[in-house]
Amino acid sequence: MKSIIFAISLILFIHGTSFAASVTQVKNQKVLINLEGDDVLEGDEFFLLNPAGKKTAIIRVKQVKNGKALADILKGKADVGFTLQAKASSAAGAAAVARSAEAEATSEPAIKEEAPSKANRDTGYLRNLKDSYGLLGEYIMNTMNVNVKNTATTPALTDTPVLKGTSFGVGGFYDYIATPDIAIQVAAFLEQIQASGTATIPGCSGGTSTDCNVNITYGSLYGMGKYYLTQNRYRIWAGVGGGFLLALSKSATALNESQIATNQIVTFSVGTDIQMGRKNYIPVSLQYNYFPPSDTVKASSIVIKAGWAWNQK
């Protein structure tokens, strides 16, 4: 009979969901918990497990904020380093019998189990944002409207050819979590801007050619605010920001090369972080870059980004 009771107890223990969260402070029948990315809501109840894996207390979460939780000790004893376990969903009677047998064998007081307040959750991915960093590749689709002029005629002839092209970029980013729903991203890239087209008049290459092109390599710095609409396995977000572009190399028949030095842009983005686990995710986004227009050129680009990222502990 004792073997059967022990087997029931073992099964209940295996089916209990363990969490990475742990107690960092105990005071006045309250505990402060470092959630370590676990999904915990106000009102949730958990067992506390000592280092030997034995249940010593039942707690109820009172407040959750910035990756930490404050909980009341309902029964039992808590200490720093104890970990959380979701309350099992087995029948209360069978669980009570199993725990009574375990308590008798170990001479430790049993913790009475009550009906769970929440269903066990999938802990294979983060339920809250963490600071992270990663690498990104870019596929850039460029569009430019350039004003060109042929002064060899009287009056001078003008045209506005549309230049288009695709290019690539590579870089890295760091996301700082400012609030539970907002991240501030800083990023650095090495990017190419390439576009070409044909004018109806010889207005490029100093007014001698209809072949118009632009080829610039930028060292770029970006800042962006990101608001997360969802925080499940697919974390969807929208963001707005800006960038500062420094020309590292340049060649152009449609523009005056001496005037190509720096540029500023405004960015609008949507994306999703596809969580591959608690440590890594795949960032994917679509970004629209708007270049403030000048007297001679209007430009924009659409950028598809994808890469690999790491969550900080």
N, C-alpha and C positions, 0 to 999 in steps of 0.2 A: 504493500500500500504506500509505504514511504517513497518507493521508487517511482510510482505513478505520480505522486504529488510533486516530487522533484522534477520529473519530466515536464509536467504542466508548467511549473515555475520557470524551467529553462526555456520552453517555447514562448512563454509570455515575455521573457527578457529579450529573446532574439527579435521578436516582432516589435518591441518598443523602438521608436525612432530616436537615435542619439544625435545630439547637436554638438557643434564645435564651440558653442558659447560656453563661457565659464564665469564663475563668481570672482570679482576683483575686490569687493569690500563688503563687510558685514557690520551692521550697526542698528541697534534698536529694533530688532525683528524685521529688518529690511536688508535686502541684498542689492548691490550694484553689479550688473552683468555686462561684460564685453561680448557683443553678439557675434563677432567674427563673420558677419555677412548672413547669419541665419535669419529666417523670416519669423518674426515674433510680433504679435499684436497685443494691444492692451486687453486685459481680461484672460489671456491664455494662462493655463496652469501647467506646471511641469514638475517632474521629480528632480531632485538634486542627487547626483551620484558622487560618492567619495572616491578617492584614488583606487580603491579596491573594486569599484563598480557596484557598490551596494547603495540602495536607496536610503537616504537619511532624512529627507524633508520634502514637503510639497510647497511650492511657491505659486503666487499669482502675480502676473505682470501688471504693474500699475501705470507705468509711463515708458514710452519708447522715443528716443531722440538721438540723432547723430551717431548711430551705430552702437548705442548703449541702452540698457533697460533698467528700470527700477522696479523691484518686485517685493511684495509682502511675504513673509514666512508664515504660512498657514499652520503647518505642523512640522515637528521634528527640529533638527539641528543643521545649520549651514556653516560653511567655512570657506575661506579663500581657496580657489583652485578647484572647487567642486564643479562638475559639469551638468548640463541639462539633458533630460530625456523626456520625450513626449509621453504623455500618459497613455497606456495601452488601451485598446478598444475591446478587450475581452470582457466576458460577463463578470460582474463585480463579485459574485459569490465564489466562482472558481478561483479568481485572482486572490481573494482574501484567504482561502484555504491554502493556496500555494505559498503565499507570503507568511502565513502563520507557521507552516512547516519550516520555512527558511529561517524565520526568527528564532524558533525553538532550537534549531541546529547551531545557530551562531550566537545565541544569547543576546541578540540586538533587538530593540523594539521594532515592530513591523509598522510600516506606513500604510494606512488604509487608502485604497484606491477608490476614486469616485468616477462617475461617467466623464469622459473627455469633453472639454469645451470646444475643441476644434479638431477637425480631421487631420491625420498626419499629412505633412507636406513633403513635396519633392525637394530635398536639400542638395540636389546635384548641381545647382547653380545659385548665384547670388540673388537675393531678393531686395537688396539695397545697394546704392551706388558706393563705390570705393574709388579713391585716387588710382589712376592707371596711366600707363604709357605704352606707346606702340610705334610700329613702322607702317608706312602707307606708300602705295604706288598710285600714280595718277594717269588717267587718260583724258587729255584736254582737247576740247573742240572749240576752235577760235573763230571769231567773226570780227572783221574791221570794215568800216566805211571810211575811205581815205579821199580827201580832196586833193586833186592833182591839177597842174596848170602847165600849158605850153605857151611860153612867152615869145616864141619865134614868130607868131602870127599877130596881126593887128585887126581887131582886138584880140587879146589873149584868149585861147580856148581853155575851158575847164571841164573836168569830169569827176565823178565820184564812183570809182569802181568798188565793188564789194570783194574783199579778200577773205578767203576761208582756208582753213587747214587744221590738221590735228598734230598733237605733240604729246610729250610725256613728262612726268615729273616723279621725284622720289623724295621722301622726307620722313620726319618723325614728329610725334606730338606728346603732350602731357596734359591729362585731364585732372583738374583740381575740383573736388566736390565742395561747392559753396553752401548748398542747402540740400535737403533730402531729394529735391527734384531738379536742381540746377547744377551744371558743371561749367567751369571756365577752362577753355582749352587754349593752349599756346602751342604753336607748331612752326617748324622750319622746313623749307623745301628748296630743292634745286629744280627749277622748272624751265621748260622751253615754251616760247610763244612763236609759232610758225603759221603764216598765212600767205596766200598768193592769189592773184587774179589778173585779169586783162582789162586795160583801159581802152576807150574808143579813140583816144588821141595819144600821141607820144608825150605823156606827162610824167613818166617815171624815169629814173636814172638821169636826172637833170634835164628832163624834157626831151630825151632822145629815144625813149622806148615805151611801148605799150605793155611791156612785161613788168608787173608790179609785185613786189614781195617784201616780207618782213620776217626776220629770223633773229630772235633775241633769247639769250639765256639769262634768267634772273636767279638771284639768291633772295628768297622770299621769307618774310616773317609774318605770321598771322596770329590774331587773337579773336576768340569767338565765345559767346555765351550760348549754352545748349540747355534747352528745357526738355525733360524726359516726359513723354506722354504715357508710356507704359514702362513697367519694370519687371516683366516676366522674362522668360528665356529669350524673347526677341524684344529688346529695349528700343522702342521707337522714340526719336527725338527730332526737334526742329531748332535751328540756331541762326544767329545773325552776328556778323563781325566785320573785320576789316583786315587789310594787309598792306605791308610796305615792301615794295619790290626794288631791288638794286640790280641794275644791268651789269652782268659780268662779261658778256661778249655780245656783239651786235653786228648785223649786216642788214641793209635795207635799201631797196630801190624806190620804195613808195614814201619813205620818210627821210627827214634830214638826220643822219646818224649823229651829228654833233649835239642834237637836242634829246637824244635817248640816253637817260642817266638813271633816274628814279621814277617810280610811279606809285600811286596809292589806289587801292580798290576797296569796294564794299562787297561783302559776301553774304549770300543767303543759302542755307543748307537744310536738307532733311536727310535722315539716315536711320540706321538700325545697328545695334550691337548684338550680334548673334553669339550668345554665350555657349562656349564649348565645355564649360565646367566652372568650378569656383575660382580658378586661377586665370583662365584665358578666354578671350572672345575675338570674334572677327568683326572689325568695324567696316561698314559699308555705307557710303553716302553719295548724294548727288548735290553738287554745289554750283551756284550761279555767281559768276564774278562780274561786277559792273565797274568799268573804268570811267571815271569822270571825263566827259568829252572836252576836247580842246578845239581850237579853230580849224584844225586840219584833219582830225581823226576822231571817230567814235568806235569804241571797241567793247567787246564782252566775250565771255567764254563760259562753257558748261563743262564741269569737271566731274568725272566718275572716280571715286576713291575706294580702295579696298586694301586690307592689310591684316596684321596680326597684332594683338595687344595683350598686356599682362596686367592683372590687378595687383595692387600693392597689398601686403598683409595688414 
